[in-house]
Amino acid sequence: MDLTANVLKEFFREVFRMVEEEKDYFCELDRKLGDGDHGVTLSIGWQAVYEKLNGELKDEQDCGKIALVIGKTFLSAVGSSVGPLYASGLMRGGKVVKGKSELNDRDLKELWIAFASGVKERGQANVGDKTMVDTLAPFAEKLEEEYEQTNAFLPAFKEALIAAEEGMKSTKDIVSKIGRSSRLGDRSIGVQDPGATSIYYILLTFLQCAEENAEKAL
């Protein structure tokens, strides 16, 4: 499948809409582990991104620049730890698709692998620490594995999303090891990590946009 810069921008707009719908849920999860503001923080960041998409990036056709500017915009708008994580992922992803106005299957695979790698390196977290890496690491591993077998992005992404969901759900049974929630110790068991949850919803939103784009192309 091929995905244009305009579809990529529409995906980011859909992320904004999804966050607005789910921010109370993200905050509810976070109240059990941290400050309870995860949904609000994401809302602030993606509101800034939405405005940038309808302003500076409205006519931009360089997918790399779009991801880079969105990463910087999110970082500027959000002061919490999630800001640098998303920014690192988006900026790393932007580098691998720099100068491209349309992304093919391999481009899309490399974009998401780079995003996951950027987040992991910035956060210095591993699977089992009860963070968004518990969603992203199995997602990226499965995406790479499936794509190398099929050279087909969309089927590989669907399989990777299943692994991402399993990773997200696994955080319920994990003791938090990083961040404010690590102070809770065993009391953090039984609650799904909000960061692992919100990034899964973003991946799910991308699948929905990609499938809609693929249907239109038929």
N, C-alpha and C positions, 0 to 999 in steps of 0.2 A: 504494500500500500504506500501511497505518497500522501504526505501531509504538508499543506502550505503554511506559510507564515500567518495567514489570516485565521486558519483553523487553530494554530498554536495559540494565537491571541485569544480566540474564543474559548479555548480550554481554560486559560487563566481567568477569564471572566466567569466561567462556570465554577471555578474554585471559589471565587469571591462569593457567589450566590450560595454555594454549598455551605461555606463557613457561616454565613449569616443564618442559615437554617439550622445548623447543628451547634452553634456556639454555646448554647445553654447546656447541651449534653456534654461538650468538652469541658465546660466549667464544672459541671457536676462531678465528673471523674476527677478533676483536679482538686476539688475541695476535699476529697478523701485522701489526697496525697501531698498537696502543696498549698499554694496561695489561692487556688480556685479561680484563677484568671486566664487559664489557657485559651479558652474560647474568645475572651475579650481581646487578648493579645493578638491572636490570629486575625480577628476581625479588623483590628487597627491596621495590621500589616497589609492585609489583602484589600482593604478599602483604599489604601495609598496606591497599591498596584493597579486597582481598577481605574482610579483617576488617571494614572500614568498611561494606561492602555487607551484611554479615551482622549488623551492629550498628546504628549510627546511621541508615543508609540503608535498613534492612530494609523499612520501611513507607512510605518516601518515594515520592510520586507526581509530583513536579515534576521533569521531565526536566532543566530548567536547573539546578536545585539539585543534582541528582545529578552532573551533569558538573562543576559548580563545586567541590563537596566532594571529588570524586575527584581533580581537578586539584590542590587544596590538599593533599590527603593524600599524593599522589605526591611533591609538592615537599618536604613535611616529611620524608618517609622517605628521599629520595634526595638526597645532597649533590653529586653529580657534575653535569656540564653538561646531561645529559639531563633532569634534574628540571625545571628552568625551561622547557625546550622543551615537554615534554608538558603541564606545568601551564598554560603560555600557550595552547596549542592547546585544551585542554579547557575552560579558563575562557572563552576567546573563543567557543567553541561553545556553552557553557552560556548565555551572554548572549542568543544569538539564539533559544533555545527556552525562555526563562524563563517560568515559569507554565503550561507545557503538560504535560498528563499523557499526551497521545497525539500522536505526530508523523506528519504526512502526508508525501507525497512531497517537496513544496517545503521543508518543515521539515528533512527529512533531508538534502536537498541543501545547504541553507544551513548546517546544522550542520557538515558535512564541509568545505565551502568555508572556513568560519570557522576550523575547526581547522587546516587547512593554512596559512591566512594567519597565524594566531597563531604557529605554529611558525617560519615563515619570517621574520617580523618580529623575533621574539625572538632567533633565531640569527644574523640578519644574513648569511645564506648565500644563494647563488644556484645555479642549475643549473650543474653543472660543477665545483663545489667539493668533490665527493665527500662528501656528507652525506645525511641523510634527506630534504633538500629535493629531491635528484635523483629520489626516489620520489614525494614529495608534490606538487611543482609540476606535473609532467605529469598526475598523477592529477586534481588540482583543475581544471586547464585543460580536460581532456577531460570531466570530470563536468559542468562548466558548459556546455560546448558541446553535449554530447549531450542534457542535460536541456532546454535551451532549444529543441531541435528536437522532442523527443518528449513533454515534460512527464511522463515516466515515470521514476521514480527507479531502480528495480532494473535495468532494461536499461542505463540511463546509467551506473550504478555498475559494472556488469560491464565495459563498454567502458573506463571509467576505470581499472579494476584492470589491464587489459591494458597500458595506458600506464604505470601504476605499476610493473609487472613489468619492462617495457623500461627504465624509468629506473633501477630497482634494478640490473639486470644491466649497465647502462652504466658503473656505478661501477668495474667491474673494470679498465676501460681509462683511468681518470682519475687524474691526479696529485693527491694530497690537498693542499688549500690552506688548510684550517682545522683547528685543534686539534693535539693531540700528534702525530698521524700526519703532519702537514705537514712535520715534521722529516725524514721519510724521503725526501722528494723523489721521484725516479723509482722508488725501491724500493717505493713504495706501489702502483705499477701491477701489475695481475694479481690483486689481492685485492678482493673485493666488500666494500663498506663495511658494517659491522655495523649502524649506525643505519638506513641505507637498507633493509637486509634486515629488521630487526625491525619497522619500521613497515609494510612490505609484508605481513608475516605478520599484523599486527593488522588491516589492511584486509581481508585474505583471511578472517580470522575473522569480521569483521562481515558479509561477504557470506554466509557459511555460516549465520550466525544469522538474517539477513534472509530468506534463501531458505526456511529452516525455518519462520519465522514466516508467510511468505506461503503456504506449503503448508497450514499449519494453518487459515488463514483461508478456504481454499477449501471 
